[in-house]
Amino acid sequence: MLHRRMRSTPLTDSLWSQNAAAPPETPALEGSVRADVAVIGAGYTGLSTALHLAQRGIDVAVIEADEVGYGGSGRNLGHCTPTFLYREVDEVRRMLGPKWGERFIRLQADAANLVFELIRRYDIDCEAKQNGLLQVALGPSAMPLYEKRCATYTALGKACRMLDRDEVASLTGTDRYHGAWLHPEAGHLNPLGYARGLARAALAEGASVFTQSPALSLNKEGGKWHVRTARGEVIVDKIVIGTGAYSDDLWPGLKQIYSIIIAFGLASEPLNENVIKTVLPGDNHVVDSAGDTHFYKLSGQRIVAGGMLEAKFGRNLDFTRRVMSERMAWLFPQVGTLDWPHFWCGNMDVVPSTLPSFYELAPGVTTVIGYSGRGIPTATAMGTQLAAYAAGTPAEDLSVEIKTPKALRWRGLISNAYVLLGPLYRLKDRRTARRDGVEKIPF
Ligand SMILES: Cc1cc2nc3c(=O)[nH]c(=O)nc-3n(C[C@H](O)[C@H](O)[C@H](O)COP(=O)(O)OP(=O)(O)OC[C@H]3O[C@@H](n4cnc5c(N)ncnc54)[C@H](O)[C@@H]3O)c2cc1C
């Protein structure tokens, strides 16, 4: 299978493991510990759940196989955008029905504000910038959809607006874009710094966090759940599984609910101070209108970009670096030929609907899976729901419907289909550029 040839790289390959604020000190689990709830996995899902449980005074223990933020949460690209990555709002409403659709749309629409409020409240050191998402048009044909999105999120109470060519040029520093829409509640951050900060916040609220402690088994004995690791166990009433795209065989069948897509990130060397001032002077994160979407942001004096793994793109590193350098020089000639000393890959849990689902796997055991690439705001928000349910909120009062898991058919095919989509999108992008009478972004 194409996607199996490359896997998640060590977290230490990412820029974030070098420039994120230090993690809190956390021990490995030794001996027997009692708590009300065990959370497996210290990514955003697990940590947000633990934080929101601890805020309610509930005794919660997080058990992480590796380090805090080891999975997608420590290696994503730091775009925190409270929209749906692949779906329009009216589609989500249709898919989930009026009741659950309305609630889930509200949860997602407010999720970036939740992230930035947590960052402010717990003073999380993670390069957080809530300066807004710029979704930029490479040509005029992208504008009607952007106008629709802008109107949709405005109707949800967000102060979104359309930008003309001049305004987008002044915020991005390039005149390649025809226009844009801006969502002001979106922002960007250092993802590993945010995960570590959530762990620190959960600890401050009274949660326990154990690292380097893979959970090996979950068993119900005498009315209690026992979570066993190599050298200890946690005995609890309820379990929340937050192992996402890094799930192993801990819960039988969990890995069958989603497909894995590999995404990659690259970070440039720090740019000269005079040059970096001219790149993204508005410090927004940018996503363009191409099917083979180009997205990027700053981290200090570096540019951070990324994509989905394909046959060559993302897999052949020299080739990928060259493509990314050409794209950046096309947008910002002043950066010259960029070098990309940091390259890393990670797993994304993808489902055909591209919307995450809340599952009750057994009485007292819940999870959320299927973020499909939109995890910073969504997993943080889902943590509030997992916490509320574990704390006793009736299912009927949640913002998301609780579902029964079903194995996904054609999982491998879905992963490989994504690998093949890039070249198809590029063909379409070439046709769109011709129709729009504009130059196509390189590659
Ligand atoms: C390269 C890349 C770029 C991305 N870019 C963005 C972006 O810009 N914006 C955005 O919103 N989203 C992005 N995403 C998606 C986002 O990172 C994820 O949706 C999100 O981090 C999922 O969080 P999580 O807590 O569910 O899972 P994870 O963060 O993956 O955490 C799962 C944790 O479970 C642990 N674990 C697994 N098994 C066990 C076990 N048996 N015992 C104990 N612990 C265990 C793992 O070690 C891991 O730490 C990106 C993802 C990738 C890979």
PDBQT file of the ligand as one rigid body, heavy atoms in Angstrom, charges set to zero:
ROOT
HETATM    1  C1  LIG A 501       1.206  16.907   9.965  1.00  0.00    +0.000 C 
HETATM    2  C2  LIG A 501      -0.139  17.265  10.525  1.00  0.00    +0.000 A 
HETATM    3  C3  LIG A 501      -0.616  18.547  10.344  1.00  0.00    +0.000 A 
HETATM    4  C4  LIG A 501      -1.835  18.928  10.897  1.00  0.00    +0.000 A 
HETATM    5  N1  LIG A 501      -2.204  20.248  10.849  1.00  0.00    +0.000 NA
HETATM    6  C5  LIG A 501      -3.278  20.668  11.544  1.00  0.00    +0.000 A 
HETATM    7  C6  LIG A 501      -3.549  22.059  11.663  1.00  0.00    +0.000 A 
HETATM    8  O1  LIG A 501      -2.797  22.915  11.166  1.00  0.00    +0.000 OA
HETATM    9  N2  LIG A 501      -4.663  22.444  12.339  1.00  0.00    +0.000 N 
HETATM   10  C7  LIG A 501      -5.486  21.533  12.947  1.00  0.00    +0.000 A 
HETATM   11  O2  LIG A 501      -6.489  21.937  13.544  1.00  0.00    +0.000 OA
HETATM   12  N3  LIG A 501      -5.215  20.186  12.898  1.00  0.00    +0.000 NA
HETATM   13  C8  LIG A 501      -4.138  19.742  12.226  1.00  0.00    +0.000 A 
HETATM   14  N4  LIG A 501      -3.821  18.412  12.224  1.00  0.00    +0.000 N 
HETATM   15  C9  LIG A 501      -4.714  17.468  12.932  1.00  0.00    +0.000 C 
HETATM   16  C10 LIG A 501      -4.492  17.484  14.456  1.00  0.00    +0.000 C 
HETATM   17  O3  LIG A 501      -3.129  17.474  14.766  1.00  0.00    +0.000 OA
HETATM   18  C11 LIG A 501      -5.172  16.269  15.108  1.00  0.00    +0.000 C 
HETATM   19  O4  LIG A 501      -6.521  16.203  14.660  1.00  0.00    +0.000 OA
HETATM   20  C12 LIG A 501      -5.189  16.347  16.632  1.00  0.00    +0.000 C 
HETATM   21  O5  LIG A 501      -3.911  16.604  17.130  1.00  0.00    +0.000 OA
HETATM   22  C13 LIG A 501      -5.748  15.055  17.210  1.00  0.00    +0.000 C 
HETATM   23  O6  LIG A 501      -5.597  15.112  18.609  1.00  0.00    +0.000 OA
HETATM   24  P1  LIG A 501      -5.877  13.845  19.499  1.00  0.00    +0.000 P 
HETATM   25  O7  LIG A 501      -5.688  14.257  20.904  1.00  0.00    +0.000 OA
HETATM   26  O8  LIG A 501      -7.182  13.245  19.139  1.00  0.00    +0.000 OA
HETATM   27  O9  LIG A 501      -4.780  12.760  19.087  1.00  0.00    +0.000 OA
HETATM   28  P2  LIG A 501      -3.194  12.797  19.187  1.00  0.00    +0.000 P 
HETATM   29  O10 LIG A 501      -2.677  14.166  19.357  1.00  0.00    +0.000 OA
HETATM   30  O11 LIG A 501      -2.677  12.028  18.025  1.00  0.00    +0.000 OA
HETATM   31  O12 LIG A 501      -2.889  12.050  20.549  1.00  0.00    +0.000 OA
HETATM   32  C14 LIG A 501      -3.009  10.667  20.710  1.00  0.00    +0.000 C 
HETATM   33  C15 LIG A 501      -2.074  10.267  21.845  1.00  0.00    +0.000 C 
HETATM   34  O13 LIG A 501      -2.387   8.954  22.286  1.00  0.00    +0.000 OA
HETATM   35  C16 LIG A 501      -1.180   8.314  22.689  1.00  0.00    +0.000 C 
HETATM   36  N5  LIG A 501      -1.421   6.863  22.730  1.00  0.00    +0.000 N 
HETATM   37  C17 LIG A 501      -1.694   6.022  21.715  1.00  0.00    +0.000 A 
HETATM   38  N6  LIG A 501      -1.859   4.768  22.192  1.00  0.00    +0.000 NA
HETATM   39  C18 LIG A 501      -1.701   4.809  23.538  1.00  0.00    +0.000 A 
HETATM   40  C19 LIG A 501      -1.744   3.847  24.594  1.00  0.00    +0.000 A 
HETATM   41  N7  LIG A 501      -2.012   2.555  24.375  1.00  0.00    +0.000 N 
HETATM   42  N8  LIG A 501      -1.533   4.257  25.871  1.00  0.00    +0.000 NA
HETATM   43  C20 LIG A 501      -1.290   5.560  26.139  1.00  0.00    +0.000 A 
HETATM   44  N9  LIG A 501      -1.222   6.526  25.173  1.00  0.00    +0.000 NA
HETATM   45  C21 LIG A 501      -1.433   6.147  23.892  1.00  0.00    +0.000 A 
HETATM   46  C22 LIG A 501      -0.195   8.763  21.602  1.00  0.00    +0.000 C 
HETATM   47  O14 LIG A 501       1.145   8.588  22.038  1.00  0.00    +0.000 OA
HETATM   48  C23 LIG A 501      -0.593  10.226  21.420  1.00  0.00    +0.000 C 
HETATM   49  O15 LIG A 501       0.146  11.096  22.243  1.00  0.00    +0.000 OA
HETATM   50  C24 LIG A 501      -2.633  17.977  11.626  1.00  0.00    +0.000 A 
HETATM   51  C25 LIG A 501      -2.158  16.667  11.773  1.00  0.00    +0.000 A 
HETATM   52  C26 LIG A 501      -0.923  16.312  11.240  1.00  0.00    +0.000 A 
HETATM   53  C27 LIG A 501      -0.431  14.914  11.453  1.00  0.00    +0.000 C 
ENDROOT
TORSDOF 0
